[in-house]
Amino acid sequence: MPWTSSTTSWRTFEILCTEDPSDTQQAFSTRLGESCGYIHGNADQIPNYGERHRCGEPVSSATAESAVDQVISKRMVKKQQMRWSPRGAHLLLQVRTRVINGDLADDFARWYPGFTTPGRVEFAA
């Protein structure tokens, strides 16, 4: 959203620039700085949805979410011979996330101090 000179935007700017900011203003300013830092630090990772849309590329994760919902719902129905419990599905997804993020080996090393890995293993998402 581009900067406008609307009354609300200008008032926000005046509040941020006061010489003696309140605790609320300082907290807001801190959070705003953290948000700006996050966006600046991750700019190359944040997709340009407008550009993607213009190129005919998907701009949502609905397709992937739908596929995940189908797999999970199939595994959780009572007719399924090897079905998942809600707790089991939750734990399986936690482990899978740790594997994809590359954090599972660190967890094992923390839980079992003698645990070693032969090296980083890449897994398909």
HELIX and SHEET records of a PDB file:
HELIX    1   1 THR A    7  LEU A   16  1                                  10    
HELIX    2   2 ASP A   23  GLY A   41  1                                  19    
HELIX    3   3 TYR A   49  ARG A   54  1                                   6    
HELIX    4   4 ALA A   62  MET A   76  1                                  15    
HELIX    5   5 PRO A   86  ASN A  101  1                                  16    
HELIX    6   6 LEU A  104  TRP A  111  1                                   8    
END                                                                             
